[in-house]
Amino acid sequence: MRYLIISYYRKPSGQMDEVVTVARRSRMRDIQSAAVILDFQTRSVVKCSMDGTVAPKDWQRIRDFYHQYYSQVIDDLEKHQSEKNHTH
């Protein structure tokens, strides 16, 4: 897996719902609908915006922010990329 994709959806009650996906590739629909896309192969921020406001694409800062909440997912992505780099 390569990408961490985070999308936010507003529920009818007004609350925000967060959906986190891990994917091998990013699709056009992800780029259009996701708020955050992190590429763990290139260690880059593909997209980062909230309610239409684009945030600076600071890899370490954004990675560390989401690591607080999704540490196991991010650790697994980094481990996968590390293993992939060592086998090539």
C-alpha positions in Angstrom: 0.0 0.0 0.0 1.2 3.5 -0.8 -1.5 6.1 -0.1 -3.3 7.3 3.0 -6.5 8.9 1.9 -8.8 10.9 4.3 -12.2 12.2 3.4 -14.7 14.2 5.5 -18.4 14.0 5.1 -21.0 16.1 6.8 -23.8 14.1 8.3 -27.4 15.3 8.2 -27.0 16.2 11.9 -24.2 18.6 11.0 -21.5 16.4 12.5 -18.4 15.6 10.4 -17.6 11.9 9.6 -14.0 11.0 8.8 -13.3 8.1 6.4 -9.7 6.8 6.2 -8.6 4.5 3.3 -5.3 2.9 2.4 -4.7 2.3 -1.3 -2.1 1.1 -3.8 -2.9 4.0 -6.1 -4.8 7.3 -6.0 -7.8 7.6 -8.3 -9.3 10.7 -9.9 -12.3 10.4 -7.6 -9.9 10.3 -4.5 -8.2 13.5 -5.8 -11.6 15.2 -6.3 -13.3 14.1 -3.0 -10.5 13.5 -0.4 -9.4 16.2 2.0 -5.9 14.6 2.5 -3.8 12.3 0.4 -0.4 11.3 1.6 2.0 9.4 -0.6 4.2 7.2 1.5 6.4 6.1 -1.4 7.6 9.6 -2.2 6.9 11.0 1.3 4.8 13.8 -0.2 1.5 15.5 0.3 -0.6 15.0 -2.8 -3.5 17.0 -1.4 -4.4 18.7 1.9 -7.4 20.9 2.3 -10.2 21.5 4.8 -13.5 23.1 3.7 -11.9 24.4 0.6 -8.9 25.9 2.4 -5.6 24.5 1.1 -3.0 23.8 3.8 0.7 24.0 3.3 2.0 20.7 1.9 4.4 20.1 4.8 5.0 16.3 4.8 6.4 15.9 8.3 3.8 18.2 9.9 0.8 16.5 8.3 2.2 13.0 8.7 2.8 13.7 12.4 -0.7 15.2 12.9 -2.4 12.1 11.6 0.0 9.8 13.3 -1.6 10.9 16.6 -4.9 9.3 15.5 -3.8 6.6 13.1 -0.4 5.5 14.3 -0.9 1.8 13.5 -2.0 2.5 9.9 0.8 5.0 9.3 3.4 2.7 10.9 2.2 -0.1 8.6 2.4 2.1 5.6 6.0 3.2 6.5 7.0 -0.4 7.2 5.6 -1.6 3.9 7.5 1.2 2.0 10.7 0.4 3.9 10.4 -3.3 3.1 9.6 -2.5 -0.6 12.6 -0.2 -0.9 14.9 -2.9 0.5 13.8 -5.6 -1.9 14.3 -3.4 -5.0 
